Amino acid sequence: MVSARALMLQGTCSGAGKTALVAGLCRLLARRGVRVAPFKPQNMSNNAAVTSDGGEIGRGQWLQAVAAGVPAHTDMNPVLLKPEAERTAQVVVQGQATGRLEAGAFREARQPLLPPALASFERLCAAYDVVLVEGAGSPAEPNLREGDIANMGFAAAADLPVWLVGDIDRGGVFASLLGTLAWLDPADRVRVEALIINRFRGSRELLGEAPAQLAERAGVPLIGVVPAVPDLHLPEEDAPYRMAGARGGGHALQVAAVAYPRLSNHDDLDALDAEPGVHVRFARQPEALDGADLVVLPGSKHVFADLAWLRETGMAEALLRHCRYGGRVLGLCGGLQMLGEAIEDPEGVEGGGSAEGLGLLPVRTRLASQKRLAETRRTAEWPAPVTVTGYEIHHGVTGAQPGLFPLVARSADGRVLGSYLHRLFDSGPFRRALLAELFGLEGAGGDEQGRILAELDRLADTLEGALAPGWLEALAAARRGPGA
């Protein structure tokens, strides 16, 4: 097992900031000329990206690969669990869907996934100087330790040192770090070589002697108090963060994205929200669509269930009312399918059967057992001949209207649009052409990739100033190959 060139970041809880910290460290090391790759053995998320080798991984590992300046690869997230129904998740192994996992069988079903995770990890270790591994949730869950492949179970199998991260923004960070260490078995606890406090706001003097007391009681050095980065806007891995109620200032173009229960790839709208003069919010109630210039139906991991939710909650009627009053609608992937005339599932991809769509687009969709995974870089046919990039992840087969790429369909009045392309808005020239066509808005934003890199540089600069002297240098030097 190759382990001398790898480090694992684990957190005291979900949302402690592990994904961003790994991305920031990847960016820091890459800027120093270190060949670094991210890795997460097991991820649970419906935000996925297509990789250079034709598979799919969690969006967080895609972001970390961008930070590292390397192509995203399925080895960076060999096990991806994509929640579907209440107690079911699709299992993606090394980029390809392999079946479904029932919640009741979660613990025993994980162990067979360890060998492919280790194989992916070893390939990365052979190809890069440093591999930064991200844990999932918290390691201090004794009910999940047996058979674990996401935290200490993987750290033990790969013989990895661990940095433990606590989020001070949630409160109780000193107790959470100490409590996590106390719950770990001795063999796991000894792997923790450093502690990090994340998202601190205010003057460091406010912490007083608490950091020193923590290190003394834990018997583990505290190597950094990382400040919260103001207005850091990076793709979110788990949940949309802009809910209805927060309004854009001035005369911003108002975009309401419907946040149904099985929402996926919500970060497709990040570039649109970053565009000057545009404000995106997520909506879970019908009244939250009021005042929107554009309503977006994003992707869905289970279109039948989310289509039923639209009708049950009154969101479908609010959407139709929005159209009657001249509003515009865009459906992305699963949202496109719901806007059509019907969805059929003859192969039982989502349990079988059929459902009537919202009837706003003149298309019908059939769900096929084979999932389409494809990266795209083409010249748009509409609304202007500019380059557009993105990727497709879907089971749906929908007949496309000619001459509209990257759109699949458009209503007769031109107010309802649908596309299968995720990250549709990332390409600046296309985003500006679409906003000009639909709203007469002259955009000024650039490509999303450049904006993300600028945010990653801000994060890396913050980490560089926050980590105790020597730790980052030791990581880079001790884990680089011969002659580096």
N, C-alpha and C positions, 0 to 999 in steps of 0.2 A: 504493500500500500504506500502510495506517495502522499505524504501529509506535511512534510517540513515546509512547504511553500503555501500553506493555506491557513486561514483564520476564520472562525465562525463568530458572527454577531447574533446574540440572542437577546430577547427582551423580557421584562417582567410581566408584560401583557401585550395583547394585540394593540396595534396603533401606537407603540412606543417610539416609532420613528426609525425602525430598522432598515426599511427599504431605502429611505432617503439617506441614512448614514452610510450604507453600503455604496450607494450611488456617489455620494460625496467623496468617500475614500477611493473609489475607482477613479474618479476624476483627478483627485490629488496625485495618485500614483502614476496615472497616465501622463499627467503634465510633467512628471519627473522622468519620463522615458521608460517606465516599468511596463512590461506587457502584463496586463491584469485582466482577469475575467471574473464576472459574477456567477454565483451558483446558488440555487435554492432547491433542496432535494424534493420538498413537497410544498405545493402552493394550493390554496383554495381561493379561487377568484373567477368571476365571469368576465373580467377584463383581460382579454388575450390579444396577442400580436402574432403575425405570421413571421417565420424566421427564414434566413437565407437558405436553409436546407429543406424548406417546404413543409415544416410542421408548425405547431403553435405552442407558445409558452405564455406565462403570466406577464401582464403588462409591466409589472415592476422590474422583472429581469430584462425586458426590452429597454427600459429606461436606464438600468445599470450598464447595459452593453453600450448604449449611446454615450454614457459618461466615460466608459473605458475606451471609447473610440474603436470598437471592434464590432463585427457583424453579430447580430443576435442569432443564437443557435439553440436547437432543442436540448442540447446537453446542459444548457444553463438552467433549465427547469424541467428535469426528467419526469416528474410526477405532478400533474395539474388536475385538480378536482374542481369541476364546474357544476355548482349547485343547480338543480332543475326544479323538481317538486319539493315538497316540505322536507322529505327525508331521503332524497335521492340525489346523487351527483354523477355526472358523466366523468369517466376516468380517462385521462389522456396520458399516455406513457411515451416518453421520448418523442413527443410531438404528434402522436396519432391516437385517436379515440379507440379504446380497447373494450369498452363496456360500461356498465353502470355499477355504482356502489350504493348499497342500502345502509342507512345510518346504523341500524342494529348490528351490522357485520363489520363496522368500521375498524375495530381494533384488530380482529384476526385477519382482515383483508389487506392490512398494510404490509405485513412482513414479506410477502412475495414481491413487493415493489422495491425492497431495499437493494437487491442485486443490480437491477438496471440503474438505480440512482447512483450506486457506487461506481458502476462502469462509466457512466457519464462524467462523474467527478474525476475519475482517473484519467480520462481522455483530456479533460481541461488541464489537469495538473501537468500532463506531458506536453501540452502545447503552450502554456503560459508561465510567466515567472511567478505570479501570485494569483491565487484563487481566493476571493472573498465570499464566504458562505453566509447566507441569511437564514436564520431560523424562522419558525412560524408560531405565532401566539406566545405562550410562555412555557418554559421547561418545568415549572413548578406545578405540575398537574399529575399527581401520583397515579390517578386513575387511567392516564394515557401513556405512562412510561413504558410499560411492557409492549414491545412491538413498535415503539416509536421510531419513525424515520425522519422526523422533521426537526428535532432539537437535540437533546443529549443522546438519544439513540443513534442518530447519525454521527454526532461528534465522537462517540465511542467507537463506532464501526470504522470511521476514517481516522481516528486518533488525532483529533483537532483540539487546539487551544480555543478558549471562548472569551470574548468580551461581552459583559452583561450590561444592557442598556435599560435605564429607568427614565420615565417621562415625568419631569417635575411639574409640567403644566397640568397634569391630572391631580396633583396633590399627593402627599404621603410618599414621596419618592424614596426617602431614607428607609422607611419601614418596608416598602415594596422590594427594595434591593436586598435588605437583610432577610426579609421573610422568604424571598426566593431562594437565597443561599441556604437558609435553614431547612427548606423542604427537600433540597437535593440530597440524593444518596452520596456518601463520602467519595465514591469513585467518580461521580459526576461533578461534585463540588470542586475537586482538585483541578478540574479542567479550567475553571474560571480564573484567568490570570489578571483581569482588569475590570474595573467598573467605570461606567460613563453615565453622567446625568445629562439628559437631553432637554432641549427647549426651555432653557432658563431665560426669564425676563427680569430685567432690572440690574442693579449693581451687585457685583460678586460679593461685596462686603456684607450684603444682607444675609448671606449664608453663615456668617460667623465661623464658629469652630465645628459646625456640623459635618463638613466634608472630612476633616481630620478624624472626628469621632467615628464616622462611618467606616473609614479605612481601617481604623484600629479595631473596631468590633468585628468587621468582616474578615480581617486578616488578608485583605486583597486591596491593592492600591486603586485609588480613584484617579484615573488618568486624564479626566477632562470634564468640564462643565460647559456644555455646548450651548451657546445662546440661540434663542429662537431667531430665525432669519425673517425679517419683516417682509410680508407680502410675497413669500416664496410661492411660486405658482408652478408646480410640477404635476405631471399626470398622477392621479390618485388610483391606488390599486383596488380599493375595496368599495367605497361608497361616494356618491356625489356629495359635494360640500356646499353648494350654493342652493339653498332651498328657497321656496317662494317666501316673499316678505321683504327680502333685501332688494331694493330697487336701485337701478343705475341712476346716476345723477344727470341733470340736464335733460336733453332730448335724445337720450340713448335709444337705439333700436332695441326693442324688448323681445327677447327670445325665451319662450317657455318650453322646457324639455319635460316630457311626461315621465315620471319616475315610477313605473309600475313595479310590482314586487320582484320580478325576475329580470330587472334591468341589467343589461350588459354593455360593456364598452362605452360607459358614460363619458369617458374622457375624449371621445370623438369631438366634443364641443369645446375643448380647451382653447384651441386656436381661434375659434369664433369669439369666445368670451374675451380673449386678449386683443381683439381687433378694436382700435379706437372707434368710439361711437356705438359700440354694441355691448349689451349686457345680457348674460345668460343666467337663468334661474331654473331650478328643478321644481316641478309641481306634482303634488300627490292628491290634491282636491280639485274638483271642477272649477271652483271660483278662482283658483290660482292661474287659470288661463286668461282671465279677464285682462284686457289691456295689452295682450301680446300682439306683436306685429307678425311673428312667426312662431308656430308651434312645431316642435320636433318630436317625432316618435323614434327614440333610439333603438338600439338592438335589444333583443330579448332572448333569454336562454330557453324559454318555453312559450312560444307564441300563442298556443291555444289557451293556456292559463291566463296570460296577460291580456289577451283579447277579451276573455270573459270578464276579467277585472275591470277593463275599460267600461263595459256595459253595466256591470253591477254597481259601480261607484258613481255613475252619471258622467264619467269623463268622456265617454263616446258622444253623448248628447251635447256636451259642452264643446267638443271638437267640431261637431256638425254645425253648431250655432256659430262658432268662430268662422267657419267657411261661408255660411250664409251671409255674414256681415262683411265679407270681402277679405278675410284673413288668409294668410298663406300657411301651408303645411308641408313639412318635409319628413319622409320616412326613411330611416337608415336600416338596412338589413331586415331584422324582424319587424321593424316599424313599417317598412315597405310592404311586407307580406300582409300585415294587418290592414293596411289602407286599400288593398285590392278587393276583388269581388268574392274570392273564396280561397280557403287553404285546405288541401287534402293531404292525408297522411296514410297512404295505402300500405306502407311498409312498417308502420308502428313506431316510427322514430320518436314521436311524443305520445305514444299510446294508441295510435290509430284513430280513424274517424275523419270527419271533415267539419268545417265551420264556415259560416258566412262571414266575409270580411266587412269592412266599413263601407265599401263600395265607392271610395273616392278616387281610385285609380282603375283603369280598364285592363287589369291583369289578374291572372289566377296563378296560384303557387301550389306545387306538389313537393312534399318533403321526401327526399331520397336518402337512403341509408348511407351512401358515400358522402362524406363532408367535403365541400370544396374549400381548399386552402391555397391562396394564391396572392403573391405580391404583384402590384400593378404600377407601371410607369408608362403613361401614354399621353397623347395629345387629345385634349377634350374636343368633342364634336359640338358641344353646347355648354354654356352660352357663348364661348369664344375659343379659338384654337390655341389654347395655352396648355402647358404641361400640368398634369395632375398625377399625384402619387397616392398610394394607399394599399389596402389589402382586403381580401375577402375571406370570411370564415362563416360558412352557412351550409345547411342541408337543403335549403329551398332551391327549387328549379322554377324560375319565373320567366315567361316569354318577354323579351326586351323589345321595346319600340325602337325602330331604326333611327339613326342620326342623332341620338341623345347622349351618348357616352360622356361623362360617367353616370348619367341617369339611366335607369331601366325604363321608367315610365313617367308620363306627365299627363295631367288631366286636360280635358278639352279647353278649359278656360286658362290653363297655364298656372293656376294657383296652388296645385297640389303636385308634389314631386316625390320621386322615390329612387333610391340608389342602394346598391349592395356594397359600396366602397366605404370601408372604415377609414378614419382619418382623412375624410374627404376635404376638410377645411385646412389641412396642414400646408398645402401648396398656396403660397401667398397670391400669385397671379390668378389662380382659379378662384380663390375665395373672394378676391376683389371683383372679378368679372361677374360672379354670381350675385354679390351684393348690389352691384351696379344694375344688373338686369332686373332683379326683383324689387329693389327699393330705391334705386337711383343714388345709392350711397357710395361715395368715392372713398374707398378704403386706403389705408396707409400702412397697414401692418406687413411685416415680412414673413418669410417662411417660418413655420412652427419649429423646425429643427434648430434653427439659429437661436430662437428665443429660449428653447429648452437648454441649449448649451450655455447660454448666458446665465440662466438661473442656476445651473449646475456649478458654474464657476463661482457664483456668489456663495453657494453652499460649501464648496471646496475651500474657499478663502476663509470662511468662518471656522471650519474644522481645523485648518492649518494653524489658526491662532488659538484654538481652544485645547488641543491635545498637548499633554505634558511633553517637554523636550525629550527626544530620543525614541519615543514609542513608534512614531510613523517611520523614522529612519531605520529603526531596527526591523520593522515589518518589511520594508523594501529591501534592505540589505541582506537580512537573514534568509529571505525566501526567494532570492534570485538565483538563477542557475549559474553553473561555472562559467567564468569569463565575462559575467555581466558587469 
